[in-house]
């Protein structure tokens, strides 16, 4: 009588669970690990990854595996071949790379990098927003602060905007509020190809004003000038009045190097005291 032999393949798993060190040789839905004992290579088996916070498996990792008769589980990480990584639920990850701590989005774009006291914050594909709904946002720099924009820069404040240099009384200060703007500076330089000022009322106070222009045109309804002394120097002077020109002076003296000519339809000369005409030759008529 012949006895039938079983054709079942002997399972590579031990009859009782054992915990051994292993090396990850392939990463997939399950990890394929190579068992080793005393440095001797053993079977390659599949193992489930237990929940290990921050661990992202990669080939070459040395792990601690519980081998069982039906299932095997990776319980701990002895040595990670790749940089240490903490993966977030949305796919973003934090990892150590060459001594730098980096936070990257699910696509691998850099969000935050820190190394040797230097920090960088980036938004590779979206907006970067600093918000403090119930507090303040303070930027404090011992050196320079640089702002560069490929398009617009907009600043909106609910109460007051102020920029000042720490120069004491000689510093520069710009203050803006809903009703007025104040600029104080020891020296102001403005260079522009074209400027336009529209205002209901303007007042200019200065100890000295110097104006240089190739062409100056003024159009006013009423022009008043009050001065202690008025000095005009010009090559040619043309004044055209369609109605009355009147001058009132305590004394009036006219000095003409060449010809003095007066043309009028009617001339009236009145002197309350004397009238003197002195010339080498006087022609009347």
Secondary structure, 3 states (H helix, E strand, C coil): CCCCCCCCCCCCCCCCCEEEEEEEEEECCCEEEEEEECCEEEEEEEEEECCCCCCCCCCCCEEEEEECCCCEEEEEEEECCCCCEEECCCCCEEEEECCEEEEECCCCCEEEEEECCEEEECCCCCCCCCCCCCCCCCCCCCCCCCCCCCCCCCCCCCCEEEEECCCHHHCCEEEEECCCEEEECCCCCCCCCCCCCCCCCCCCCCCCCCCCCCCCCCCCCCCCCCCCCCCCCCCCCCCCCCCCCCCCCCCCCCCCCCCCCCCCCCCCCCCCCCCCCCCCCCCCC
